[in-house]
Amino acid sequence: MTDYRQLVENSIEKCQSSAADLRVAAKKTENTAAKNSFAQVAKDLEACVQKCRMALKQLS
């Protein structure tokens, strides 16, 4: 695997982990605004993951 491909794969894993952490934070907070913000950022990170995966497929 090319070095940059591994960098992207590592970034994907970090984003997925961060999204999971943010979902946990959303579940644990009682503040509705914070809960919604954490959940939205988690969704945004997952969208980034999908874009990165599509870009990697384009390199194949």
C-alpha positions as CSV (number, residue, x, y, z in Angstrom):
1,M,0.0,0.0,0.0
2,T,1.3,3.4,-0.9
3,D,2.3,5.6,2.0
4,Y,-0.4,8.2,1.4
5,R,-3.0,5.4,1.2
6,Q,-2.0,4.3,4.7
7,L,-2.1,7.9,5.9
8,V,-5.7,8.1,4.7
9,E,-6.6,4.7,6.2
10,N,-5.2,5.9,9.5
11,S,-7.1,9.2,9.3
12,I,-10.3,7.2,8.6
13,E,-9.8,5.1,11.7
14,K,-9.2,8.2,13.8
15,C,-12.3,9.9,12.5
16,Q,-14.4,6.8,13.2
17,S,-13.0,6.7,16.8
18,S,-13.7,10.4,17.3
19,A,-17.2,10.0,16.0
20,A,-17.8,7.1,18.4
21,D,-16.4,9.2,21.3
22,L,-18.7,12.1,20.4
23,R,-21.8,9.8,20.3
24,V,-20.9,8.7,23.8
25,A,-20.5,12.3,24.9
26,A,-23.9,13.1,23.4
27,K,-25.5,10.3,25.3
28,K,-23.9,11.3,28.6
29,T,-24.6,15.0,28.5
30,E,-27.9,16.4,29.8
31,N,-27.5,19.7,27.9
32,T,-29.7,19.5,24.8
33,A,-27.7,22.0,22.7
34,A,-24.4,20.2,23.5
35,K,-26.0,16.8,22.9
36,N,-27.2,17.9,19.4
37,S,-23.9,19.5,18.6
38,F,-21.9,16.4,19.5
39,A,-24.3,14.2,17.5
40,Q,-24.1,16.5,14.5
41,V,-20.3,16.5,14.6
42,A,-20.3,12.7,14.7
43,K,-22.4,12.7,11.6
44,D,-20.1,15.1,9.9
45,L,-17.1,13.0,10.7
46,E,-18.8,9.9,9.3
47,A,-19.6,11.9,6.1
48,C,-15.9,12.8,5.9
49,V,-15.0,9.1,6.3
50,Q,-17.3,8.2,3.3
51,K,-15.7,10.9,1.2
52,C,-12.2,9.6,2.0
53,R,-13.3,6.1,1.1
54,M,-14.7,7.2,-2.2
55,A,-11.5,9.1,-2.9
56,L,-9.4,5.9,-2.2
57,K,-11.6,3.9,-4.5
58,Q,-11.0,6.4,-7.3
59,L,-7.3,5.7,-7.0
60,S,-7.8,1.9,-7.6
